[in-house]
Amino acid sequence: METKKKWAETMAHVAELNKTHGVTQKGGKLYTQVVHRMEALREHHGLGVGVATEILVDDGTRVVVKATIHTNDSPAVTLGTGHAEELRGAGLVNKTSAIENCETSAIGRALSAIGLSGGEYASANELDGVERKTQAKSQPAKNVHTGAELAQEYIRQINAVHTLSELQGWLGANASGLEKFEGQNKANAELVKSAVKKRSGEIADSPGKGEVPSDGGAPAPNDDPTPAPLPNPNTEDEIPF
């Protein structure tokens, strides 16, 4: 078990980092970033202390992460925990890295729980994001969709394709997102599947099966092959997601 003296030294180190590496926040207060506090933790405790994170929620809109700081004794002893929440698409970072952002925030709060706050009981992203999160919850950002809104966006994109090869390409490019969407929004995913079948049938019934040559000329002949993975619109074939 880590000694009280060693923890006191770690806390003093982080407090000093606040003076030399602190980031100025609104109101003039200084905040010591998670990276510097973690470096201090490792410098003083090595591998005697561990940090574990767990994703509690990731529903396509919200991400909630729990961080736990524990000793690496046997049995391990929990020293502190922290939780954080982020909204996907709310802010530049969360458009692509909501989980990473949320994990950092949770670790920052767990560090604060054991006295390594460095000036504020929050992460830099949290301090910067309070107003952003409030606005996102009261008026959803354009990049944050409910299941129904995301389904409508998928259907809009499906209806915008003009050839079977384009439709096949769209399915391939969105395969991962569609599979995840189906697991989380079964009813809305069925609407998307129906849209794919409908659009496939419309294109198949159109002159030249909707295949337009790259040179912008007339549609290709009716005997052009149909991409095999697409379902037959007149059967109950399953959409590949």
C-alpha positions as CSV (number, residue, x, y, z in Angstrom):
1,M,0.0,0.0,0.0
2,E,1.3,3.5,-0.9
3,T,2.5,5.5,2.1
4,K,0.8,8.7,3.3
5,K,4.1,10.6,2.9
6,K,4.3,9.6,-0.8
7,W,0.8,10.7,-1.5
8,A,1.5,14.1,0.3
9,E,4.5,14.5,-2.0
10,T,2.4,13.7,-5.1
11,M,-0.2,16.3,-4.1
12,A,2.5,18.9,-3.4
13,H,4.0,18.1,-6.9
14,V,0.6,18.6,-8.6
15,A,0.0,21.8,-6.7
16,E,3.4,23.1,-8.0
17,L,2.5,22.1,-11.5
18,N,-0.6,24.2,-11.2
19,K,1.7,27.2,-10.9
20,T,4.0,26.3,-13.7
21,H,1.7,24.5,-16.1
22,G,-1.7,25.7,-15.2
23,V,-4.1,26.7,-18.0
24,T,-6.0,29.9,-17.4
25,Q,-9.8,29.3,-17.4
26,K,-12.7,31.7,-17.4
27,G,-12.6,33.7,-14.2
28,G,-8.8,33.6,-14.1
29,K,-8.4,30.3,-12.2
30,L,-5.7,27.9,-13.2
31,Y,-6.2,24.3,-14.2
32,T,-3.6,21.6,-14.4
33,Q,-4.3,19.3,-17.3
34,V,-4.8,15.5,-16.9
35,V,-1.6,14.6,-18.8
36,H,0.6,16.5,-16.3
37,R,-1.3,15.1,-13.3
38,M,-0.9,11.5,-14.7
39,E,2.8,12.1,-15.2
40,A,3.1,13.2,-11.6
41,L,1.2,10.1,-10.5
42,R,3.5,7.8,-12.4
43,E,6.6,9.6,-11.3
44,H,5.8,9.1,-7.6
45,H,4.0,5.8,-7.7
46,G,5.2,4.0,-10.7
47,L,3.1,0.9,-11.5
48,G,1.9,0.7,-7.9
49,V,-1.2,2.5,-8.8
50,G,-3.4,1.8,-11.9
51,V,-6.2,3.6,-13.7
52,A,-9.1,1.7,-15.3
53,T,-11.9,3.1,-17.4
54,E,-15.3,1.7,-18.3
55,I,-17.8,2.9,-20.9
56,L,-21.2,3.0,-19.2
57,V,-23.2,4.5,-22.0
58,D,-22.6,4.9,-25.8
59,D,-26.0,5.1,-27.5
60,G,-25.0,7.2,-30.5
61,T,-25.9,10.4,-28.7
62,R,-24.4,10.3,-25.2
63,V,-21.2,8.9,-24.0
64,V,-20.7,8.2,-20.2
65,V,-17.4,6.9,-18.9
66,K,-16.3,5.9,-15.4
67,A,-12.7,6.0,-14.3
68,T,-11.3,4.2,-11.3
69,I,-7.9,4.7,-9.7
70,H,-6.8,1.7,-7.7
71,T,-3.7,0.2,-6.1
72,N,-2.1,-2.8,-7.8
73,D,-1.9,-4.7,-4.5
74,S,-3.6,-8.1,-4.2
75,P,-6.4,-7.5,-3.5
76,A,-6.5,-4.1,-5.2
77,V,-7.9,-1.1,-3.3
78,T,-10.0,1.5,-5.0
79,L,-8.7,5.0,-4.2
80,G,-11.1,7.1,-6.1
81,T,-13.6,7.2,-9.0
82,G,-14.8,9.8,-11.5
83,H,-17.6,10.0,-14.1
84,A,-18.0,12.1,-17.2
85,E,-20.6,12.7,-19.9
86,E,-20.2,14.0,-23.5
87,L,-22.7,14.5,-26.3
88,R,-21.6,13.2,-29.7
89,G,-21.3,16.1,-32.2
90,A,-21.5,18.8,-29.5
91,G,-18.3,20.7,-30.2
92,L,-15.4,20.1,-32.5
93,V,-13.7,17.3,-30.5
94,N,-16.9,15.3,-30.0
95,K,-17.6,15.1,-33.7
96,T,-14.8,12.5,-34.0
97,S,-13.4,11.7,-30.5
98,A,-16.3,11.7,-28.0
99,I,-15.1,8.6,-26.2
100,E,-11.5,9.7,-25.9
101,N,-12.6,13.2,-24.7
102,C,-15.0,11.6,-22.2
103,E,-12.4,9.2,-20.9
104,T,-9.9,12.0,-20.3
105,S,-12.6,14.0,-18.4
106,A,-13.4,10.9,-16.2
107,I,-9.8,10.3,-15.4
108,G,-9.4,14.0,-14.5
109,R,-12.3,13.8,-12.0
110,A,-10.9,10.5,-10.5
111,L,-7.6,12.2,-10.0
112,S,-9.4,15.1,-8.3
113,A,-11.2,12.6,-6.1
114,I,-7.8,11.5,-4.6
115,G,-6.6,15.0,-4.1
116,L,-4.7,15.6,-7.4
117,S,-7.0,18.3,-8.7
118,G,-4.5,20.9,-9.6
119,G,-6.9,23.7,-9.0
120,E,-10.2,22.6,-10.3
121,Y,-12.4,19.5,-9.7
122,A,-13.0,19.1,-13.4
123,S,-11.2,18.4,-16.7
124,A,-10.2,21.1,-19.1
125,N,-12.7,19.8,-21.6
126,E,-15.4,19.9,-19.0
127,L,-14.7,23.5,-18.0
128,D,-14.7,24.5,-21.6
129,G,-17.8,22.5,-22.4
130,V,-20.3,23.5,-19.7
131,E,-22.0,26.1,-21.9
132,R,-21.6,23.8,-25.0
133,K,-23.4,20.9,-23.2
134,T,-26.1,23.2,-21.9
135,Q,-26.9,24.5,-25.4
136,A,-26.7,21.0,-26.9
137,K,-29.3,19.6,-24.4
138,S,-31.7,22.5,-24.8
139,Q,-31.3,22.7,-28.6
140,P,-29.7,19.6,-30.2
141,A,-26.7,20.2,-32.4
142,K,-27.1,19.5,-36.1
143,N,-24.6,16.7,-35.8
144,V,-26.5,14.9,-33.0
145,H,-29.4,12.8,-34.3
146,T,-32.2,10.9,-32.6
147,G,-32.8,7.5,-34.1
148,A,-35.6,8.8,-36.3
149,E,-33.6,11.8,-37.5
150,L,-30.6,9.6,-38.4
151,A,-32.9,7.2,-40.2
152,Q,-34.4,10.2,-42.2
153,E,-30.8,11.3,-43.1
154,Y,-29.9,7.8,-44.3
155,I,-33.1,7.7,-46.4
156,R,-32.4,11.1,-47.9
157,Q,-28.9,9.9,-49.0
158,I,-30.4,6.6,-50.4
159,N,-32.9,8.5,-52.5
160,A,-30.2,10.7,-53.8
161,V,-28.3,7.9,-55.6
162,H,-29.0,7.3,-59.3
163,T,-27.4,4.0,-60.1
164,L,-27.3,0.5,-58.6
165,S,-23.5,0.8,-58.4
166,E,-23.8,4.1,-56.4
167,L,-26.3,2.4,-54.1
168,Q,-23.9,-0.5,-53.6
169,G,-21.1,1.9,-52.9
170,W,-23.2,3.8,-50.4
171,L,-24.0,0.5,-48.5
172,G,-20.3,-0.4,-48.5
173,A,-19.2,3.0,-47.2
174,N,-21.8,3.1,-44.4
175,A,-21.7,-0.6,-43.5
176,S,-20.2,-0.1,-40.0
177,G,-22.6,2.7,-39.1
178,L,-25.6,0.9,-40.4
179,E,-24.8,-2.2,-38.5
180,K,-24.4,-0.2,-35.2
181,F,-27.6,1.7,-36.0
182,E,-29.5,-1.5,-36.4
183,G,-28.4,-2.8,-33.1
184,Q,-29.5,0.4,-31.3
185,N,-32.5,1.4,-33.4
186,K,-34.2,-1.7,-34.7
187,A,-37.4,-0.1,-35.8
188,N,-35.8,2.9,-37.5
189,A,-33.2,0.5,-39.2
190,E,-36.2,-1.3,-40.8
191,L,-37.3,2.0,-42.4
192,V,-33.8,2.4,-43.8
193,K,-33.8,-1.2,-45.2
194,S,-37.2,-0.6,-46.8
195,A,-35.8,2.6,-48.4
196,V,-32.9,0.6,-49.8
197,K,-35.2,-2.0,-51.3
198,K,-37.6,0.6,-52.7
199,R,-34.7,2.6,-54.3
200,S,-33.2,-0.5,-55.7
201,G,-36.5,-1.4,-57.3
202,E,-36.9,2.1,-58.7
203,I,-33.5,2.1,-60.3
204,A,-33.9,-1.5,-61.6
205,D,-37.2,-0.5,-63.3
206,S,-35.8,2.6,-64.9
207,P,-34.3,2.7,-68.5
208,G,-30.8,1.3,-68.4
209,K,-31.3,0.3,-64.8
210,G,-30.1,3.8,-64.0
211,E,-26.5,3.2,-65.0
212,V,-25.2,6.4,-66.4
213,P,-21.8,6.3,-68.1
214,S,-19.0,8.4,-66.7
215,D,-18.8,10.4,-69.9
216,G,-22.3,11.8,-69.3
217,G,-23.8,10.0,-72.3
218,A,-27.0,8.0,-72.6
219,P,-27.9,5.4,-70.0
220,A,-26.2,2.0,-70.4
221,P,-28.2,-0.9,-72.1
222,N,-30.7,-2.9,-70.0
223,D,-28.5,-5.9,-69.9
224,D,-25.9,-4.3,-67.7
225,P,-25.2,-6.5,-64.7
226,T,-26.8,-5.6,-61.4
227,P,-24.4,-5.6,-58.4
228,A,-24.9,-9.0,-56.7
229,P,-25.0,-8.0,-53.0
230,L,-28.1,-5.8,-53.5
231,P,-31.4,-7.5,-52.6
232,N,-34.1,-8.3,-55.1
233,P,-36.7,-5.7,-54.5
234,N,-39.4,-8.2,-55.3
235,T,-38.4,-10.7,-52.6
236,E,-37.8,-10.8,-48.9
237,D,-34.0,-10.7,-49.4
238,E,-32.2,-9.3,-46.4
239,I,-30.4,-5.9,-46.6
240,P,-26.7,-6.5,-45.9
241,F,-26.5,-4.7,-42.5
